[in-house]
């Protein structure tokens, strides 16, 4: 079930080498980097180098895996919202311009 305005996920995230990930466990969270991607599509798996030095392979469909940051530095949220334009309120902009002209901004 989706809540409110949240978009539905169309499938598992697409990981690439160097991505920072989190893996949810019963005892807590483990953080690491994707070393390599094995396979493609729904059957793909990722090899993860965790911060504690351990390496494990998990399927990309595993819901315990979550993308924290791409190797490029973008977060998953930044990728989703990257194509959107900033909302502009022209009324507020006009008031700001008039305040600047009057010299009442600080």
N, CA, C and O atoms as a GROMACS GRO file, in nm:
protein
  424
    1UNK      N    1   0.085  -0.117   0.000
    1UNK     CA    2   0.000   0.000   0.000
    1UNK      C    3   0.090   0.124   0.000
    1UNK      O    4   0.187   0.130   0.076
    2UNK      N    5   0.059   0.222  -0.085
    2UNK     CA    6   0.136   0.346  -0.085
    2UNK      C    7   0.065   0.449   0.001
    2UNK      O    8  -0.057   0.448   0.013
    3UNK      N    9   0.142   0.536   0.059
    3UNK     CA   10   0.084   0.637   0.145
    3UNK      C   11   0.085   0.771   0.074
    3UNK      O   12   0.185   0.809   0.014
    4UNK      N   13  -0.027   0.842   0.081
    4UNK     CA   14  -0.033   0.977   0.029
    4UNK      C   15   0.009   0.989  -0.116
    4UNK      O   16  -0.042   0.920  -0.204
    5UNK      N   17   0.104   1.076  -0.138
    5UNK     CA   18   0.149   1.108  -0.272
    5UNK      C   19   0.272   1.029  -0.313
    5UNK      O   20   0.331   1.058  -0.417
    6UNK      N   21   0.313   0.932  -0.237
    6UNK     CA   22   0.436   0.858  -0.262
    6UNK      C   23   0.422   0.775  -0.390
    6UNK      O   24   0.325   0.701  -0.405
    7UNK      N   25   0.520   0.786  -0.481
    7UNK     CA   26   0.512   0.705  -0.603
    7UNK      C   27   0.541   0.558  -0.573
    7UNK      O   28   0.613   0.526  -0.478
    8UNK      N   29   0.485   0.471  -0.653
    8UNK     CA   30   0.512   0.329  -0.637
    8UNK      C   31   0.646   0.296  -0.700
    8UNK      O   32   0.682   0.352  -0.803
    9UNK      N   33   0.718   0.207  -0.639
    9UNK     CA   34   0.845   0.163  -0.697
    9UNK      C   35   0.815   0.060  -0.804
    9UNK      O   36   0.736  -0.032  -0.783
   10UNK      N   37   0.877   0.077  -0.920
   10UNK     CA   38   0.849  -0.012  -1.031
   10UNK      C   39   0.927  -0.142  -1.022
   10UNK      O   40   0.894  -0.237  -1.092
   11UNK      N   41   1.028  -0.148  -0.941
   11UNK     CA   42   1.107  -0.268  -0.929
   11UNK      C   43   1.224  -0.242  -0.836
   11UNK      O   44   1.232  -0.138  -0.772
   12UNK      N   45   1.315  -0.338  -0.830
   12UNK     CA   46   1.430  -0.320  -0.743
   12UNK      C   47   1.520  -0.208  -0.796
   12UNK      O   48   1.524  -0.186  -0.917
   13UNK      N   49   1.591  -0.138  -0.707
   13UNK     CA   50   1.680  -0.033  -0.754
   13UNK      C   51   1.794  -0.092  -0.837
   13UNK      O   52   1.832  -0.208  -0.819
   14UNK      N   53   1.846  -0.013  -0.925
   14UNK     CA   54   1.958  -0.056  -1.009
   14UNK      C   55   2.086  -0.007  -0.942
   14UNK      O   56   2.110   0.113  -0.932
   15UNK      N   57   2.166  -0.102  -0.898
   15UNK     CA   58   2.291  -0.069  -0.830
   15UNK      C   59   2.405  -0.070  -0.930
   15UNK      O   60   2.398  -0.135  -1.034
   16UNK      N   61   2.511   0.004  -0.898
   16UNK     CA   62   2.634  -0.002  -0.977
   16UNK      C   63   2.752   0.001  -0.881
   16UNK      O   64   2.737   0.036  -0.764
   17UNK      N   65   2.868  -0.037  -0.930
   17UNK     CA   66   2.987  -0.043  -0.846
   17UNK      C   67   3.018   0.094  -0.786
   17UNK      O   68   3.013   0.195  -0.855
   18UNK      N   69   3.049   0.094  -0.657
   18UNK     CA   70   3.082   0.217  -0.586
   18UNK      C   71   2.968   0.280  -0.511
   18UNK      O   72   2.990   0.373  -0.433
   19UNK      N   73   2.844   0.232  -0.531
   19UNK     CA   74   2.728   0.287  -0.460
   19UNK      C   75   2.736   0.255  -0.311
   19UNK      O   76   2.778   0.146  -0.273
   20UNK      N   77   2.697   0.350  -0.228
   20UNK     CA   78   2.688   0.327  -0.083
   20UNK      C   79   2.550   0.269  -0.054
   20UNK      O   80   2.449   0.321  -0.101
   21UNK      N   81   2.547   0.163   0.025
   21UNK     CA   82   2.420   0.097   0.056
   21UNK      C   83   2.408   0.072   0.206
   21UNK      O   84   2.506   0.080   0.280
   22UNK      N   85   2.286   0.042   0.247
   22UNK     CA   86   2.259  -0.001   0.384
   22UNK      C   87   2.187  -0.134   0.376
   22UNK      O   88   2.106  -0.157   0.286
   23UNK      N   89   2.216  -0.223   0.470
   23UNK     CA   90   2.152  -0.354   0.475
   23UNK      C   91   2.089  -0.368   0.611
   23UNK      O   92   2.158  -0.367   0.713
   24UNK      N   93   1.958  -0.383   0.614
   24UNK     CA   94   1.884  -0.395   0.740
   24UNK      C   95   1.889  -0.538   0.790
   24UNK      O   96   1.861  -0.633   0.716
   25UNK      N   97   1.925  -0.552   0.918
   25UNK     CA   98   1.930  -0.684   0.982
   25UNK      C   99   1.846  -0.677   1.109
   25UNK      O  100   1.808  -0.569   1.153
   26UNK      N  101   1.820  -0.791   1.167
   26UNK     CA  102   1.746  -0.794   1.292
   26UNK      C  103   1.820  -0.724   1.405
   26UNK      O  104   1.757  -0.669   1.496
   27UNK      N  105   1.953  -0.726   1.401
   27UNK     CA  106   2.035  -0.665   1.506
   27UNK      C  107   2.065  -0.518   1.480
   27UNK      O  108   2.114  -0.449   1.570
   28UNK      N  109   2.036  -0.469   1.361
   28UNK     CA  110   2.065  -0.330   1.328
   28UNK      C  111   2.096  -0.315   1.181
   28UNK      O  112   2.055  -0.396   1.098
   29UNK      N  113   2.169  -0.210   1.148
   29UNK     CA  114   2.202  -0.179   1.010
   29UNK      C  115   2.350  -0.205   0.983
   29UNK      O  116   2.435  -0.186   1.070
   30UNK      N  117   2.380  -0.249   0.862
   30UNK     CA  118   2.519  -0.261   0.817
   30UNK      C  119   2.534  -0.172   0.695
   30UNK      O  120   2.446  -0.167   0.609
   31UNK      N  121   2.646  -0.103   0.688
   31UNK     CA  122   2.670  -0.010   0.579
   31UNK      C  123   2.790  -0.056   0.500
   31UNK      O  124   2.885  -0.112   0.556
   32UNK      N  125   2.788  -0.032   0.370
   32UNK     CA  126   2.898  -0.073   0.286
   32UNK      C  127   2.888  -0.018   0.146
   32UNK      O  128   2.805   0.067   0.116
   33UNK      N  129   2.977  -0.069   0.059
   33UNK     CA  130   2.983  -0.027  -0.081
   33UNK      C  131   2.963  -0.146  -0.172
   33UNK      O  132   3.001  -0.258  -0.139
   34UNK      N  133   2.901  -0.121  -0.287
   34UNK     CA  134   2.884  -0.225  -0.387
   34UNK      C  135   3.017  -0.244  -0.458
   34UNK      O  136   3.073  -0.149  -0.512
   35UNK      N  137   3.069  -0.367  -0.456
   35UNK     CA  138   3.196  -0.398  -0.521
   35UNK      C  139   3.171  -0.432  -0.668
   35UNK      O  140   3.241  -0.384  -0.757
   36UNK      N  141   3.070  -0.517  -0.692
   36UNK     CA  142   3.038  -0.553  -0.830
   36UNK      C  143   2.894  -0.599  -0.838
   36UNK      O  144   2.833  -0.638  -0.739
   37UNK      N  145   2.840  -0.592  -0.959
   37UNK     CA  146   2.704  -0.637  -0.986
   37UNK      C  147   2.715  -0.765  -1.068
   37UNK      O  148   2.787  -0.772  -1.167
   38UNK      N  149   2.643  -0.867  -1.023
   38UNK     CA  150   2.646  -0.998  -1.088
   38UNK      C  151   2.510  -1.022  -1.153
   38UNK      O  152   2.408  -1.020  -1.084
   39UNK      N  153   2.507  -1.044  -1.282
   39UNK     CA  154   2.382  -1.070  -1.353
   39UNK      C  155   2.311  -0.941  -1.391
   39UNK      O  156   2.367  -0.832  -1.381
   40UNK      N  157   2.186  -0.957  -1.436
   40UNK     CA  158   2.106  -0.842  -1.479
   40UNK      C  159   1.960  -0.867  -1.448
   40UNK      O  160   1.918  -0.981  -1.426
   41UNK      N  161   1.884  -0.761  -1.447
   41UNK     CA  162   1.739  -0.772  -1.426
   41UNK      C  163   1.703  -0.810  -1.284
   41UNK      O  164   1.775  -0.778  -1.189
   42UNK      N  165   1.591  -0.880  -1.270
   42UNK     CA  166   1.541  -0.922  -1.138
   42UNK      C  167   1.629  -1.027  -1.073
   42UNK      O  168   1.629  -1.040  -0.951
   43UNK      N  169   1.704  -1.101  -1.152
   43UNK     CA  170   1.789  -1.207  -1.098
   43UNK      C  171   1.929  -1.158  -1.060
   43UNK      O  172   2.013  -1.237  -1.019
   44UNK      N  173   1.954  -1.028  -1.074
   44UNK     CA  174   2.087  -0.974  -1.045
   44UNK      C  175   2.118  -0.982  -0.896
   44UNK      O  176   2.028  -0.987  -0.812
   45UNK      N  177   2.245  -0.982  -0.866
   45UNK     CA  178   2.293  -0.981  -0.727
   45UNK      C  179   2.407  -0.882  -0.718
   45UNK      O  180   2.467  -0.846  -0.820
   46UNK      N  181   2.436  -0.835  -0.597
   46UNK     CA  182   2.546  -0.742  -0.576
   46UNK      C  183   2.640  -0.798  -0.470
   46UNK      O  184   2.596  -0.857  -0.371
   47UNK      N  185   2.768  -0.778  -0.493
   47UNK     CA  186   2.868  -0.813  -0.392
   47UNK      C  187   2.895  -0.686  -0.313
   47UNK      O  188   2.926  -0.582  -0.370
   48UNK      N  189   2.884  -0.696  -0.181
   48UNK     CA  190   2.896  -0.580  -0.094
   48UNK      C  191   3.015  -0.595  -0.001
   48UNK      O  192   3.034  -0.699   0.062
   49UNK      N  193   3.096  -0.491   0.006
   49UNK     CA  194   3.207  -0.483   0.102
   49UNK      C  195   3.156  -0.397   0.217
   49UNK      O  196   3.139  -0.276   0.201
   50UNK      N  197   3.132  -0.458   0.333
   50UNK     CA  198   3.081  -0.386   0.448
   50UNK      C  199   3.192  -0.312   0.521
   50UNK      O  200   3.310  -0.344   0.503
   51UNK      N  201   3.155  -0.215   0.603
   51UNK     CA  202   3.253  -0.135   0.677
   51UNK      C  203   3.340  -0.218   0.770
   51UNK      O  204   3.456  -0.184   0.794
   52UNK      N  205   3.284  -0.328   0.821
   52UNK     CA  206   3.362  -0.412   0.913
   52UNK      C  207   3.458  -0.506   0.839
   52UNK      O  208   3.527  -0.585   0.903
   53UNK      N  209   3.462  -0.497   0.706
   53UNK     CA  210   3.555  -0.578   0.627
   53UNK      C  211   3.494  -0.701   0.564
   53UNK      O  212   3.556  -0.761   0.476
   54UNK      N  213   3.376  -0.738   0.604
   54UNK     CA  214   3.311  -0.857   0.549
   54UNK      C  215   3.255  -0.834   0.410
   54UNK      O  216   3.215  -0.722   0.376
   55UNK      N  217   3.252  -0.939   0.330
   55UNK     CA  218   3.193  -0.934   0.197
   55UNK      C  219   3.079  -1.032   0.190
   55UNK      O  220   3.090  -1.145   0.240
   56UNK      N  221   2.969  -0.990   0.130
   56UNK     CA  222   2.854  -1.077   0.112
   56UNK      C  223   2.790  -1.049  -0.022
   56UNK      O  224   2.808  -0.942  -0.080
   57UNK      N  225   2.716  -1.148  -0.073
   57UNK     CA  226   2.642  -1.131  -0.197
   57UNK      C  227   2.494  -1.138  -0.164
   57UNK      O  228   2.448  -1.232  -0.098
   58UNK      N  229   2.420  -1.038  -0.212
   58UNK     CA  230   2.275  -1.033  -0.189
   58UNK      C  231   2.205  -1.003  -0.320
   58UNK      O  232   2.259  -0.932  -0.406
   59UNK      N  233   2.085  -1.056  -0.337
   59UNK     CA  234   2.005  -1.028  -0.455
   59UNK      C  235   1.952  -0.886  -0.447
   59UNK      O  236   1.923  -0.835  -0.339
   60UNK      N  237   1.940  -0.821  -0.563
   60UNK     CA  238   1.893  -0.682  -0.564
   60UNK      C  239   1.746  -0.674  -0.524
   60UNK      O  240   1.699  -0.567  -0.484
   61UNK      N  241   1.672  -0.785  -0.534
   61UNK     CA  242   1.532  -0.786  -0.493
   61UNK      C  243   1.515  -0.790  -0.340
   61UNK      O  244   1.405  -0.772  -0.290
   62UNK      N  245   1.624  -0.813  -0.268
   62UNK     CA  246   1.620  -0.819  -0.122
   62UNK      C  247   1.576  -0.682  -0.068
   62UNK      O  248   1.645  -0.582  -0.088
   63UNK      N  249   1.463  -0.679  -0.001
   63UNK     CA  250   1.409  -0.552   0.048
   63UNK      C  251   1.490  -0.493   0.163
   63UNK      O  252   1.470  -0.378   0.201
   64UNK      N  253   1.581  -0.571   0.218
   64UNK     CA  254   1.666  -0.520   0.326
   64UNK      C  255   1.775  -0.428   0.271
   64UNK      O  256   1.835  -0.352   0.347
   65UNK      N  257   1.801  -0.434   0.141
   65UNK     CA  258   1.902  -0.347   0.078
   65UNK      C  259   1.840  -0.213   0.043
   65UNK      O  260   1.730  -0.207  -0.012
   66UNK      N  261   1.910  -0.107   0.074
   66UNK     CA  262   1.863   0.025   0.032
   66UNK      C  263   1.982   0.109  -0.014
   66UNK      O  264   2.091   0.102   0.042
   67UNK      N  265   1.957   0.187  -0.115
   67UNK     CA  266   2.060   0.273  -0.173
   67UNK      C  267   2.071   0.400  -0.090
   67UNK      O  268   1.971   0.469  -0.068
   68UNK      N  269   2.191   0.431  -0.044
   68UNK     CA  270   2.212   0.555   0.031
   68UNK      C  271   2.262   0.666  -0.060
   68UNK      O  272   2.209   0.776  -0.060
   69UNK      N  273   2.365   0.635  -0.138
   69UNK     CA  274   2.423   0.736  -0.225
   69UNK      C  275   2.488   0.668  -0.344
   69UNK      O  276   2.554   0.565  -0.330
   70UNK      N  277   2.469   0.725  -0.461
   70UNK     CA  278   2.534   0.676  -0.581
   70UNK      C  279   2.683   0.707  -0.576
   70UNK      O  280   2.726   0.793  -0.500
   71UNK      N  281   2.760   0.637  -0.656
   71UNK     CA  282   2.904   0.664  -0.666
   71UNK      C  283   2.927   0.805  -0.717
   71UNK      O  284   3.032   0.864  -0.692
   72UNK      N  285   2.829   0.860  -0.790
   72UNK     CA  286   2.840   0.997  -0.841
   72UNK      C  287   2.815   1.101  -0.733
   72UNK      O  288   2.842   1.220  -0.754
   73UNK      N  289   2.763   1.059  -0.619
   73UNK     CA  290   2.736   1.152  -0.509
   73UNK      C  291   2.589   1.186  -0.493
   73UNK      O  292   2.552   1.252  -0.395
   74UNK      N  293   2.504   1.144  -0.585
   74UNK     CA  294   2.362   1.173  -0.574
   74UNK      C  295   2.292   1.070  -0.487
   74UNK      O  296   2.328   0.952  -0.488
   75UNK      N  297   2.193   1.116  -0.412
   75UNK     CA  298   2.112   1.022  -0.335
   75UNK      C  299   1.998   0.970  -0.423
   75UNK      O  300   1.974   1.023  -0.532
   76UNK      N  301   1.931   0.868  -0.377
   76UNK     CA  302   1.819   0.813  -0.453
   76UNK      C  303   1.710   0.918  -0.469
   76UNK      O  304   1.647   0.927  -0.574
   77UNK      N  305   1.688   0.996  -0.367
   77UNK     CA  306   1.587   1.103  -0.372
   77UNK      C  307   1.624   1.210  -0.474
   77UNK      O  308   1.538   1.259  -0.547
   78UNK      N  309   1.754   1.247  -0.481
   78UNK     CA  310   1.800   1.345  -0.580
   78UNK      C  311   1.775   1.294  -0.721
   78UNK      O  312   1.738   1.373  -0.809
   79UNK      N  313   1.793   1.167  -0.744
   79UNK     CA  314   1.769   1.110  -0.877
   79UNK      C  315   1.621   1.117  -0.913
   79UNK      O  316   1.586   1.147  -1.027
   80UNK      N  317   1.534   1.089  -0.816
   80UNK     CA  318   1.391   1.092  -0.842
   80UNK      C  319   1.344   1.233  -0.875
   80UNK      O  320   1.260   1.252  -0.962
   81UNK      N  321   1.398   1.332  -0.805
   81UNK     CA  322   1.352   1.470  -0.821
   81UNK      C  323   1.439   1.551  -0.915
   81UNK      O  324   1.416   1.671  -0.931
   82UNK      N  325   1.539   1.491  -0.976
   82UNK     CA  326   1.635   1.563  -1.058
   82UNK      C  327   1.575   1.632  -1.179
   82UNK      O  328   1.627   1.735  -1.222
   83UNK      N  329   1.468   1.579  -1.236
   83UNK     CA  330   1.410   1.638  -1.357
   83UNK      C  331   1.304   1.743  -1.328
   83UNK      O  332   1.247   1.799  -1.422
   84UNK      N  333   1.276   1.771  -1.203
   84UNK     CA  334   1.174   1.870  -1.168
   84UNK      C  335   1.230   2.011  -1.167
   84UNK      O  336   1.348   2.032  -1.140
   85UNK      N  337   1.144   2.106  -1.197
   85UNK     CA  338   1.179   2.248  -1.190
   85UNK      C  339   1.139   2.299  -1.052
   85UNK      O  340   1.046   2.247  -0.990
   86UNK      N  341   1.210   2.401  -1.004
   86UNK     CA  342   1.173   2.460  -0.876
   86UNK      C  343   1.041   2.534  -0.890
   86UNK      O  344   1.016   2.600  -0.992
   87UNK      N  345   0.957   2.525  -0.788
   87UNK     CA  346   0.831   2.598  -0.788
   87UNK      C  347   0.861   2.746  -0.766
   87UNK      O  348   0.944   2.782  -0.682
   88UNK      N  349   0.792   2.829  -0.841
   88UNK     CA  350   0.815   2.973  -0.829
   88UNK      C  351   0.686   3.042  -0.793
   88UNK      O  352   0.581   3.012  -0.851
   89UNK      N  353   0.692   3.131  -0.700
   89UNK     CA  354   0.578   3.213  -0.664
   89UNK      C  355   0.612   3.356  -0.702
   89UNK      O  356   0.691   3.423  -0.635
   90UNK      N  357   0.553   3.402  -0.810
   90UNK     CA  358   0.589   3.533  -0.863
   90UNK      C  359   0.542   3.647  -0.772
   90UNK      O  360   0.601   3.755  -0.772
   91UNK      N  361   0.437   3.624  -0.695
   91UNK     CA  362   0.390   3.725  -0.600
   91UNK      C  363   0.496   3.752  -0.493
   91UNK      O  364   0.522   3.867  -0.459
   92UNK      N  365   0.554   3.647  -0.440
   92UNK     CA  366   0.658   3.662  -0.338
   92UNK      C  367   0.781   3.729  -0.399
   92UNK      O  368   0.845   3.811  -0.333
   93UNK      N  369   0.813   3.694  -0.522
   93UNK     CA  370   0.929   3.753  -0.588
   93UNK      C  371   0.911   3.904  -0.606
   93UNK      O  372   1.006   3.981  -0.588
   94UNK      N  373   0.792   3.947  -0.642
   94UNK     CA  374   0.764   4.090  -0.660
   94UNK      C  375   0.777   4.165  -0.527
   94UNK      O  376   0.830   4.276  -0.524
   95UNK      N  377   0.729   4.105  -0.419
   95UNK     CA  378   0.740   4.168  -0.288
   95UNK      C  379   0.887   4.179  -0.248
   95UNK      O  380   0.928   4.281  -0.193
   96UNK      N  381   0.965   4.076  -0.274
   96UNK     CA  382   1.107   4.081  -0.243
   96UNK      C  383   1.177   4.190  -0.323
   96UNK      O  384   1.261   4.262  -0.269
   97UNK      N  385   1.143   4.205  -0.451
   97UNK     CA  386   1.203   4.310  -0.534
   97UNK      C  387   1.168   4.448  -0.480
   97UNK      O  388   1.253   4.536  -0.474
   98UNK      N  389   1.041   4.466  -0.440
   98UNK     CA  390   1.001   4.598  -0.390
   98UNK      C  391   1.070   4.628  -0.257
   98UNK      O  392   1.105   4.743  -0.230
   99UNK      N  393   1.090   4.526  -0.173
   99UNK     CA  394   1.162   4.546  -0.047
   99UNK      C  395   1.307   4.586  -0.073
   99UNK      O  396   1.362   4.671  -0.004
  100UNK      N  397   1.368   4.524  -0.173
  100UNK     CA  398   1.506   4.556  -0.206
  100UNK      C  399   1.516   4.699  -0.258
  100UNK      O  400   1.609   4.772  -0.222
  101UNK      N  401   1.421   4.741  -0.342
  101UNK     CA  402   1.421   4.876  -0.394
  101UNK      C  403   1.406   4.979  -0.282
  101UNK      O  404   1.470   5.084  -0.285
  102UNK      N  405   1.321   4.948  -0.184
  102UNK     CA  406   1.300   5.040  -0.071
  102UNK      C  407   1.416   5.037   0.026
  102UNK      O  408   1.432   5.130   0.105
  103UNK      N  409   1.495   4.933   0.022
  103UNK     CA  410   1.608   4.922   0.115
  103UNK      C  411   1.570   4.867   0.251
  103UNK      O  412   1.640   4.889   0.349
  104UNK      N  413   1.457   4.793   0.257
  104UNK     CA  414   1.412   4.742   0.387
  104UNK      C  415   1.450   4.597   0.408
  104UNK      O  416   1.404   4.534   0.503
  105UNK      N  417   1.533   4.543   0.321
  105UNK     CA  418   1.577   4.403   0.343
  105UNK      C  419   1.698   4.400   0.435
  105UNK      O  420   1.778   4.494   0.434
  106UNK      N  421   1.711   4.297   0.511
  106UNK     CA  422   1.826   4.283   0.602
  106UNK      C  423   1.865   4.141   0.610
  106UNK      O  424   1.960   4.108   0.682
   0.00000   0.00000   0.00000
